[in-house]
Every structure is written in C-alpha cells, then in structure tokens.
Amino acid sequence: MWLLDKETMQVLWVNEVMEEIYGPLEKIQGKHCYEAFRKRSKACEECLPQKASETGNIVTGYISRITRGGIHRHYQVIETPMVDESQKTNRVLEIVLDVTEKIRMEQTIQNSEREHRALFEHAGIAVSVSDQDGKLLKVNQAFENLSGYPRSKIEDKMNQSEFIHPRDLHRITRYSKDRARKGKNPPTSYDFTFLDRKKNERLVQIVVSTMPNGNQICSITDITEQKKLEKEIRDKEQLLNNILRHSVEAIIATDPKDQIRSWNHGAKLMFGYSQQEVLGRKLRFLFTPEFRRSKKLSAINKEFHKKSFIKAFEAHGKTKDGKHILLEITRTALLDENGKEQGSSAILRDVTELRRLERQNVDQEKMVALGEMAASLAHEIKNPLNSMVINLEVLKNHFNLASSAKKETYYRYIGIIESEVKRLDKVMRGVLDFSKPMKTPFAQVDLEKSIRQVLTLVSPEAKKNKITIKTKISENLPRVDGVEDYMKQILLNLTLNSFQAMSNGGVFSIECMSNNDHQVQMHIKDTGCGIPRKNVNRIFDLYFSTKEKGSGLGLPLVKRLVTVQGGSIEFSNRPKGGTQFTLTFPHT
C-alpha cells in the first residue's frame, strides 16, 4: 500500500511490502507516483488515483509492472479517496494486490481448454460424449465423417444405439448398464459393427471412459481395413503352414545353435522321426556318422556361414530305421534387421532314386558306346587272331623236324603265344557279351529258390576251401520282378568272389528279407580280406580288378544285371574284416 497527495500525486508513505519491492521510503518519498513506481517522466494517460480523487469514489483496475528485480508482475489496484475533517478529499490510498499467479493460472486453463478443444476436434479418431442414457451430447469432426451425419443432426438429437448393428446392440447395452452398477467390471474396450447414415457396415474398436458425472467419452477407431489385412495375413500364414506341413520335401528350421525347432510332415516321412523326437537336436544328427566326420561337411558349413546361403549340396543321410539315403540340401540363414543370424531354414530332398536312375542312364550310355567300340574292335581283331592261330599250327608242323631239345623250347614259346591269343579272344568275347543289349522278359522270380540252387552248386567249392555257409531267409518272402537266369548269375558271381577272398577259409552268409518300402533286400557277407579303402569307389568300374588275373568285368556285369531289373547294389567293408554287398529289388 502507499499513500499519495491528492493534488500532486506525490508519494507520502509506503508500507514494508512496497519497500521490499521498490526500495526504502526515503528514496521514493516526495516523488510522483509515475516516477516512483512506473519509472516514467510524465503522468499516465489514465491515472486511476487521479480519477478516484476527482470522483470521490473507489476505483479499481489492473496494471502490469516490472519490479526492482526485473520480474514482470500483474496487480489489481484499489484506489480509495481519503477525506479530512471537513470531508474533503486530500489524499488517495492505493492498495495493490499481486495477482500474477492467478492470471497465469487463468491463462493456463484457457490454453488447456483450447488445446483440449483442438485435440477433441482434430483427433484422428471419432470421439463422442454421451449421457447415461446414450444420448450424444458432443461429437467431433471424425465422428461426423464416420457417421455421414452433420453434428447439428447428432448432438442432443441422436442416441449412440442408432449407430450400433442390431446383432451387437444387446451386448453393448449390457456393458453400459453394468458400467453404472457397483461390483461390475464390463470391458472398456471392445469391437462392434458401426452403421453409418447409409447403413454401411464398418468394423470399429471403441474405448469407453466414464466421467464423474456419469457421462461417457467414447473413442472409436475404424478397424475395417486392419481386420481385412489381418485376415489376409492369417490366410497367407495358413496357406504357408499348409504348404510347409504337407510338402513332400523335408523343410526344417533351426535356431542359432543349429538345433531343430521346426519339423514338417515331409521330414517325418523322409526320416521316420516325429517332431517330438527331433526338436532340440542338432541338424547334423540326420547325417551318417561318416559324413558328420567328413571334410566335406566342414567345408559346407564354413561356406554357409560365410555366404548365409548354400544351394543343392549333397549329403549322406540316415533314417530312423537305419536306411542310408542321399540328400540334396538347400539352406538359407535367417537374419534379423541388423544382419545377425537368428537361425536357418533347410529344404531337403531325397535324391537316392534320382541319382540311381542317373547312374543307370550313364551306364546305359556307356554300354552303347562300349558296344559300338567292341563291335568295331572285334571286326578289326577277329581276323588277325584267326590268322595267328592258323600260322601257329603251321609253325608246329615245321618244328617237327627239329631236335627234341629245340622242339620242346619252340613248343613252349608257341604255347605261351596260344595262351595269350586265347585270353585276348576270351576278353573280346566278354566285352561283346557285356555290351550286348539285355533282353528283359520279366517274370516273378523266387529269390529263395535261386539262392538255394546257387548254394547247392558251390557247396563242393566251399567244403574244399573250409568255408562255412550261413543263410537267413524270411518266411513268405515276396517274389520280385526280374529274370531268374540274371539272378542266378548275380548270386554266383558274388559268391565265387567271396570264396576267392577267403583262401584260408571263413564264413559266407546270405540274408534276405522284405522291408516297409515294398522292397526285398539281400545282404551277402564274407570274412575275407576286404577291399583297400582307396579302391572302394572303383570296384564297379570296367576293367578294374584287384585280382592278379581278373578281367575287371565281373562286378560291372553284376551291377548291370541288378540295375536292368530295377534294383540297386551297394558295397561296404565290414568293420571286423570282409565285405558286404546289399542288393535291393522292388516287389509288388
């Protein structure tokens, strides 16, 4: 508060609060009010104290000032005329109330109201305010757009139930009633079908908030397109899952540690394991032990982790029942947005039969080429061989006149030449026989009968060489499509090879049984010397032989006889010595 002279408007007195703001009384006493408080050089255009002194009435108003500390403050002033004993106004008392915080609060409230009004009006979703009976009191522009009505037709005129599809009305009405009851907790967010002015249906999601007065604020989001997109995604995921689940190819997913985390139906059919049996196991357990230890697998893994992709590499797999299969694998790394490996997907194809057919086709092409070459060679060599035989007979007659010692020497040399000529002739006839197209008048072959007949034929040889013969043939062994003479030739050739490998005696065995793949399998084993590892991959090559006087035609002929009957043959050295041939023939 301060006291001013009526005539001069000079400061006569200030209280302590004013002193704190404008300084001590002795510095401002006697100054005009506009000098002391407003730092002006002349009077204000509208002087409130002057107005109070002139009218004799209390005058109020608002002023803004910069305080001594440089702070902008707002004040409410009350100008009160002071009268002397003669009831004349001689002074003016000004009371100043600091209303800075009040004005700031009012401005904040006004700004907040403007912001909320703008937020309500320009929100990207439809917003409505309704009373407890569902009457729409307030809607925003987005609600107008969604409904198709102008707000002048909605506010205080329409009920929210008019926009709800009849099939959802009972449910939403129950939610509203429960919301007004104690102990009930209806959902505050749910979906329903919204009907616009033209009765078009839109799927929406609503979020409901209840105000203290019972009115409800509803935020409504149109999720029609979102739901369509979600359905499309679900349909595509379902289609993809069906493709993965029912694919005949094995499709396997692994985690970063190479452990299996996804196993489709094709994988189950190929390997025989259920999903529960393989989840968490390393992918490499599907390979044969030999392939797991191979340098090839290490090189493949190194290339895969380098490129994050590897296509159509071949691996040797092993099924649950112990069957070896040839796999073609394409593997792709699954990377996150930072390029970090999160696992991989692998597509595995069983190409065992395909590769067998390819080899068979290559063998047939070789046979054609060999036949053409053999026919040409036979034509070129046959006549010289005949001429050599004739001339050798002539030489024998000339040597009859020689002495006994010389005749013996000459005959020995001639015998060597005759022996080599006969061997060459035998080789040529073998090549011609091997390269001839094989006629395959297939019939039902009784494998057990063929085995018994061949073993009866070789039993004297086995007894002579101290070889024990063992057989294990399943009862009711199914017949196979083939040629009986071919089967006997195959068995005889493999049996005699085994006997020759057991010069000091041993055990020869034949096992024959059917499997679950409509096939008959035959295992022919011996306890002989085996085949050196470096030669294992060459035993079916033409003219390759580990025997001193072998022609190199026996095993290639066996393989040809097997494949021409639709079968397959595999070879392996046995761990404890000896060899094993596994022959497989299809049966109906």
Protein Blocks (a to p, Z undefined) as FASTA:
>chain_A
ZZddfklopafbdcfklmmmnopfklmgopafklmmnopabdcfblfklmmmmnopacdd
ddddddfkopacdddddddddddfkopafbdcdddddfklmmmmmmmmmmmmmmmmmmmm
mpcbdcddddfkopafbdcfklmmmnopafklmnopacfklmpcfklmmmmmmmmmmmmp
ghiacdfbdcdddddfkopacdddddddddfkopacdddddfklmmmmmmmmmmmmmmmm
mmmmmpcbdcddddfkopafbdcfklmmmnopafklmgopafklmpcfklmmpmklmmmm
mmmmmnopaehiacddddfkopacdddddddddddfkopafbdcdddddfklmmmmmmmm
mmmmmmmmmmmmmmmmmmmmmmmmmmmmmmmmmmmmmmmmpcfklmmmmmmmmmmmmmmm
mmmmmmmmmmmmmmpccddddcdddfklmmmmmmmmmmmmmmmnopacdddddehiacdd
ddfklmmmmmmmmmmmmmmmmmngpaddddddddfkopacdddddfbebjafklmmmmmp
ghiafbfkbghlmmmmmmmmmmmnopacdddddfkgpaddddddddZZ
